[in-house]
């Protein structure tokens, strides 16, 4: 099992590899603000990104929520982000 430091290093490397697309998605969200429970563009964008990355997900939760789930090998724990809709099991 990888150590916490090894997992952090892997995460940083993945972020560095994908920084262009991460920044592009963030800019798209920031440039197209939506009010609560009306985040249709953001919901669609997140769903499309999950689909592109092969992350199984559900959409339409609490109107515009999107929830993706990834399997991890870093040990026990759960990550949940209502805003981004990503959970680690």
C-alpha positions as CSV (number, residue, x, y, z in Angstrom):
1,X,0.0,0.0,0.0
2,X,1.4,3.4,-0.9
3,X,2.3,5.9,1.9
4,X,0.4,9.1,2.3
5,X,3.4,11.0,0.8
6,X,3.4,8.7,-2.2
7,X,-0.3,9.3,-2.7
8,X,0.1,13.1,-2.4
9,X,3.0,12.9,-5.0
10,X,0.8,11.0,-7.4
11,X,-2.1,13.5,-6.9
12,X,0.2,16.4,-7.6
13,X,1.6,14.7,-10.7
14,X,-1.9,14.1,-12.0
15,X,-2.9,17.7,-11.4
16,X,0.2,18.9,-13.1
17,X,-0.5,16.7,-16.2
18,X,-4.1,17.9,-16.4
19,X,-3.7,21.5,-15.3
20,X,-4.7,22.9,-18.6
21,X,-8.1,21.2,-18.7
22,X,-8.7,21.8,-15.0
23,X,-8.1,25.5,-15.4
24,X,-10.3,25.6,-18.5
25,X,-13.2,23.9,-16.6
26,X,-12.8,26.3,-13.7
27,X,-12.7,29.4,-16.0
28,X,-15.9,28.1,-17.8
29,X,-17.7,27.8,-14.5
30,X,-16.5,31.2,-13.3
31,X,-17.4,32.9,-16.6
32,X,-20.9,31.5,-16.5
33,X,-22.3,32.1,-13.0
34,X,-25.6,30.5,-12.1
35,X,-27.8,30.9,-9.1
36,X,-28.5,28.0,-6.7
37,X,-30.5,25.1,-8.0
38,X,-30.3,26.6,-11.5
39,X,-26.8,25.4,-12.3
40,X,-27.8,23.7,-15.5
41,X,-24.7,24.6,-17.5
42,X,-22.4,23.7,-14.6
43,X,-24.2,20.4,-14.1
44,X,-24.0,19.5,-17.7
45,X,-20.2,20.4,-17.8
46,X,-19.5,18.3,-14.7
47,X,-21.5,15.4,-16.2
48,X,-19.6,15.7,-19.5
49,X,-16.3,15.7,-17.8
50,X,-17.2,12.6,-15.7
51,X,-18.3,10.9,-18.9
52,X,-15.1,11.8,-20.7
53,X,-13.0,10.4,-17.8
54,X,-15.1,7.3,-17.5
55,X,-16.4,8.1,-14.0
56,X,-19.7,6.5,-13.3
57,X,-22.1,9.2,-12.1
58,X,-25.7,10.2,-11.5
59,X,-27.2,13.5,-12.4
60,X,-30.4,15.4,-11.5
61,X,-29.8,15.0,-7.7
62,X,-31.5,17.8,-5.8
63,X,-32.4,19.3,-9.1
64,X,-29.0,20.0,-10.6
65,X,-26.5,17.9,-8.6
66,X,-24.1,15.5,-10.1
67,X,-22.4,12.7,-8.1
68,X,-19.5,10.7,-9.4
69,X,-17.9,7.7,-7.7
70,X,-14.3,6.5,-8.0
71,X,-12.7,3.5,-6.5
72,X,-9.4,4.2,-4.7
73,X,-6.6,2.1,-3.4
74,X,-5.3,4.5,-0.8
75,X,-7.0,2.8,2.1
76,X,-10.2,3.4,4.0
77,X,-12.0,6.6,3.8
78,X,-14.7,8.5,1.9
79,X,-14.5,11.8,0.1
80,X,-17.6,13.7,-0.7
81,X,-18.0,17.1,-2.3
82,X,-21.6,18.2,-2.9
83,X,-20.3,21.1,-5.0
84,X,-18.2,19.0,-7.4
85,X,-20.1,15.8,-6.9
86,X,-17.2,13.4,-6.5
87,X,-17.0,10.7,-3.8
88,X,-14.1,8.4,-3.1
89,X,-14.9,5.0,-1.5
